[in-house]
Amino acid sequence: MDYFMYDNISLKEGLQLFRSRNSKYFSKPYSSEVAHDFMESHDIAHVVFGCDTSLYGEAVVKIWTSLGTDQNIAVTTRGYQSAKAFHLFRAYSLKHILRHISRYITVISKVI
């Protein structure tokens, strides 16, 4: 599933569904309040924009976060580091990377 959309639910319900579907990727409790706050905002972006945790979904959320908020690329990278959230990227297979990079390249200008 590349996107998830839920009709007529609250953000809280969307976050619960997103987290239940992706529980294997969460390394809670977070090491700091900064890490918790960063990942909370990041998860909200996934829900609001309907992005999953594929490489494509993560890349789209990063573009929106870096260009559409006050969290530039450096701030976003520090947030991931503080939350120790880079482990998801190690789980992607070469086939997954190649398939999702090609999808991402075709929509990057639209996302920006």
N, C-alpha and C positions, 0 to 999 in steps of 0.2 A: 504494500500500500504506500503510494508516494505522498498523497495528501490525505488529510482527514478533515472533514467538515461536519459540524454538528449544527443542526437547526434548532433554534429556540432553547439553547442552554446558556447558563451563566458562564463567566470566565472561570469561576471557581470549579464548576462542574467540568469544563473543558480541561483545566489543569489536572484534575483528578483522573480523567480518562487518559490524557497524554502520559501522565506518570505511571499509571497502571500498565499501559501498553509498552512502556519503555523502562520498566523497573530494573531490568538487568544492567542498564547503563548508569544508574545513579549510585554514587559512592557516598551517600549520606551516612553519618552526619558530616557536614562540612567543617573544615578546620577553623573557620573564622566567620564572623558575621558578614564581612566583606564578601567572602566566597558564597555564602548563603544568598545574600542580596543579589549578587551578580547572576547566579544560576536561576533564581526566582524570576528575574527580569528576562533572562534568556528563554526560559520555559514559556513565559507569557508570549514572547515573540513567536515561538513555535505554534502556539494555540491560535493567536490572532491571525497569523498569516497562513495557517493550515499546513505547516511544513512538518514532515516526519524527521527521523534521525538518520536518513540516508546521507551520503556525502553531498548530494544535490540539496536536500533540505537544510542541512547544516550550512552549506555555502550561501544559500539564499538568505538565511537568517543573519549570517555574519555581514553580508552586504547591507541589509536593511539596518542592522544595529550600528555598523560603522559609519554609514552615510546618512542615516535618518534620525540619529540621536546624538547626544553629546559624548557617546562612548566611541571614540575613534579606534582605529585598528590597534594602537598601542594599549589603550585602556581595555579593549576586548581581550587581547592576548594576556594581559596581566590578570584579568578576571578568570580566564581559563586556567592559568597557572595556579592562582590562589585556590581555586576549586578542585585542582588536580583532575581536570576534565578532559585531558588529551587522550585518555585510554580508549575512548570510543573510536578514534581514528585508527588505532592499531588493529581494530577488529575488522576493518574493511578488507575484503579480498581484492586481488588485482582486477578480477572481472568486474566487481562492484565499482571500483575506482574508475576504470575505463568507461563503463556504461554511464555513470553519473557525471563524469567530467564532460563527456560529449553533450549530455542534456544541458548541463549548466552553461557551457559556452554558447549554446544557441539562445539562451534567455538572459544572459548577463546584462546586455544593454537595456532590456526591458525592466529588469530589477533595479538597475541604477536610475 
